[in-house]
Amino acid sequence: MKPYLLQTLKEIAKLGAIKNKIEVSSEELAEKIETSQQTASRYLLELDKKGFITRKLGIKKQIIKITNIGEEFLKKEYIDYQRIFELSDKIFFKGKIVSGIGEGRYYTEQNGYIDQFKEKLGFIPYPGTLNVEIEYIEKNKLRLLKNHDTITIQEFKTKNRSFGGVSCFKAEINGTSGAIVLPLRSHYSNILEFISPDFLRQKLDLKDEDIVEIVIFLN
């Protein structure tokens, strides 16, 4: 939505147009959004055509109510602002499910990791990781993790090889609890690896290309 239409919709909502029909003139609205009467009328017409409001013309004023579409848009805007101010506590990502090459299963079945996951995260992960591909621009958010304490899974050795340390953050995916694991020795990629005590593809009925939401908790 264009910024001027969003501003107009918010001003109408502040007058009570989500729950009730309101009476307002173009002149009154123009004063609220600091523009001309003609421009305010044009904004209302655009909102009406796009289905964000309904309006009935009167002699001097218009009877306006915000539609369900308009209300849902404002709710989304509200949630976005909430998330902006919650960034000190949480980081939100959206991404799509992708298949890995099976390495996650191999690593999560190592006793050296399993014992530490149980001790430090409070669960033994289902074998494998659920891989979520985020947009490259979203990688910027991962920089916030550097300023917060992490749950560190220490490196260890077996008879055959050594395994690197892992940085973990408790997280949720579509409301289900688990953790994000980030190898300590590698750069952040656009693939987030999620572990959980549950077989998430089955529990959440997920398949490749499905869109999911991840919340990483920083405290």
C-alpha positions in Angstrom: 0.0 0.0 0.0 1.2 3.5 -0.8 2.3 5.5 2.3 -0.3 8.2 1.8 -3.1 5.6 1.7 -1.8 3.9 4.8 -1.7 7.2 6.6 -5.3 7.9 5.6 -6.5 4.5 6.6 -4.8 4.8 10.0 -6.4 8.2 10.6 -9.8 6.8 9.7 -9.2 3.9 12.1 -8.3 6.3 14.9 -11.7 7.9 14.4 -13.3 4.5 15.2 -14.0 3.2 11.7 -13.0 -0.4 12.4 -15.9 -1.2 14.7 -18.4 1.4 13.6 -19.4 3.6 10.7 -18.2 7.1 11.1 -19.2 10.4 9.5 -16.4 12.6 8.2 -16.0 15.3 5.6 -13.2 15.5 3.1 -12.3 18.8 4.8 -12.0 17.2 8.2 -9.9 14.4 6.9 -7.7 16.7 5.0 -6.9 18.5 8.2 -6.0 15.2 9.9 -3.6 14.1 7.1 -2.3 17.7 6.4 -3.3 17.9 2.7 -5.9 19.6 0.6 -9.6 18.7 0.5 -9.4 17.5 -3.1 -6.5 15.3 -2.3 -8.2 13.8 0.7 -11.2 13.0 -1.5 -9.0 11.3 -4.0 -7.4 9.2 -1.2 -10.8 8.0 0.0 -11.8 7.1 -3.5 -8.6 5.0 -3.9 -9.2 3.2 -0.6 -12.8 2.5 -1.7 -11.7 1.1 -5.1 -9.1 -1.1 -3.5 -11.7 -2.5 -1.0 -10.1 -1.2 2.2 -13.2 0.9 3.1 -16.8 1.3 2.3 -18.3 4.7 2.0 -21.7 6.3 1.4 -21.9 9.8 0.2 -24.0 12.3 2.2 -24.8 15.9 1.7 -21.8 17.3 3.5 -20.1 14.2 4.9 -19.3 10.6 4.0 -20.3 7.6 6.0 -17.2 5.4 6.1 -16.3 2.0 7.6 -13.1 0.0 7.3 -13.6 -3.4 5.6 -12.3 -6.7 6.8 -9.5 -6.3 4.2 -8.6 -2.9 5.6 -8.6 -4.2 9.1 -6.4 -7.2 8.3 -3.9 -4.8 6.6 -3.8 -2.6 9.7 -3.3 -5.7 11.9 -0.3 -6.8 9.8 1.1 -3.3 10.1 0.6 -3.4 13.9 2.4 -6.8 14.1 5.3 -5.4 12.0 5.7 -2.5 14.4 5.5 -4.9 17.4 8.3 -7.0 15.9 10.5 -3.9 15.3 10.3 -3.1 19.0 10.8 -6.7 20.1 14.1 -7.1 18.2 15.9 -6.8 21.5 14.3 -10.1 22.6 13.4 -11.9 19.4 14.4 -12.2 15.7 11.7 -13.2 13.2 12.4 -14.9 9.9 10.2 -16.3 7.1 11.7 -18.8 4.7 10.9 -21.9 2.7 11.6 -25.5 3.5 14.4 -27.1 1.5 16.0 -30.5 1.5 19.6 -30.9 2.7 22.1 -33.5 1.7 21.8 -35.7 4.9 24.7 -34.2 6.8 22.4 -32.9 9.6 21.3 -36.5 10.4 24.9 -37.7 10.6 25.9 -34.9 13.0 22.8 -35.0 15.3 23.4 -38.7 15.8 26.8 -38.2 17.3 26.8 -38.9 21.1 29.2 -35.9 21.6 26.4 -33.6 20.3 23.5 -35.6 21.7 24.7 -35.4 25.3 25.4 -31.7 25.1 22.0 -30.9 23.4 20.2 -32.9 26.2 22.2 -31.0 28.9 22.1 -27.5 27.5 18.9 -27.4 25.4 16.8 -29.9 27.5 16.0 -32.3 24.6 17.5 -34.9 22.4 16.9 -33.8 18.8 15.2 -36.0 16.2 17.9 -37.1 13.8 18.5 -34.5 11.2 17.9 -30.8 10.8 15.0 -29.0 9.2 16.5 -26.6 6.7 14.9 -23.3 6.0 16.1 -21.0 3.2 15.8 -17.3 3.9 16.3 -14.5 1.5 19.9 -13.2 1.3 18.8 -9.8 2.6 17.4 -11.5 5.8 21.0 -12.6 6.6 21.5 -9.1 8.0 19.3 -10.0 11.0 21.7 -12.8 11.9 24.3 -10.1 12.8 22.2 -9.3 15.8 23.1 -12.7 17.2 26.7 -11.7 17.6 25.7 -9.3 20.4 24.0 -11.9 22.5 25.0 -14.8 24.6 24.8 -18.1 22.9 24.3 -21.7 24.1 27.6 -23.2 23.0 28.0 -26.9 22.1 31.7 -27.6 22.6 33.8 -29.4 20.0 34.8 -33.0 20.6 36.8 -35.9 19.1 36.1 -39.5 18.4 38.5 -42.2 17.3 38.1 -41.3 13.7 37.7 -37.5 13.6 37.0 -34.3 15.4 33.7 -32.4 15.4 33.4 -28.6 15.6 31.6 -26.5 18.1 28.1 -25.3 17.5 26.3 -22.1 18.6 22.6 -22.6 19.5 19.7 -20.3 20.1 16.3 -21.5 21.4 13.7 -20.9 18.7 10.3 -21.8 17.4 9.1 -22.8 14.0 5.4 -22.3 13.3 4.9 -22.3 17.1 6.8 -25.5 17.8 9.9 -25.4 20.1 13.4 -26.3 19.2 16.7 -24.5 18.4 18.7 -23.0 15.7 22.2 -24.4 15.3 25.0 -22.4 13.8 28.5 -24.0 13.3 31.1 -21.8 15.1 33.7 -22.0 12.4 31.6 -21.1 9.4 30.0 -17.9 8.1 26.3 -17.3 8.4 24.5 -18.7 5.3 21.0 -18.2 4.1 20.1 -21.7 5.3 18.9 -21.9 8.9 19.2 -25.4 10.5 16.5 -26.1 13.0 16.5 -29.0 15.5 13.7 -30.3 17.6 12.7 -33.4 19.6 9.9 -33.8 17.1 9.9 -35.0 13.5 8.8 -31.6 12.2 8.0 -32.5 8.6 5.5 -35.0 10.0 4.2 -33.0 13.0 3.7 -29.8 11.0 2.9 -31.5 7.7 5.7 -29.7 5.9 7.2 -30.3 2.5 9.8 -28.6 0.4 8.9 -25.1 -0.7 6.4 -24.6 2.2 6.7 -21.2 3.8 7.4 -21.2 7.6 8.1 -18.7 10.3 11.0 -18.9 12.7 11.3 -16.9 15.9 14.8 -16.9 17.5 14.9 -16.0 21.2 17.8 -13.9 22.3 17.4 -14.2 26.1 
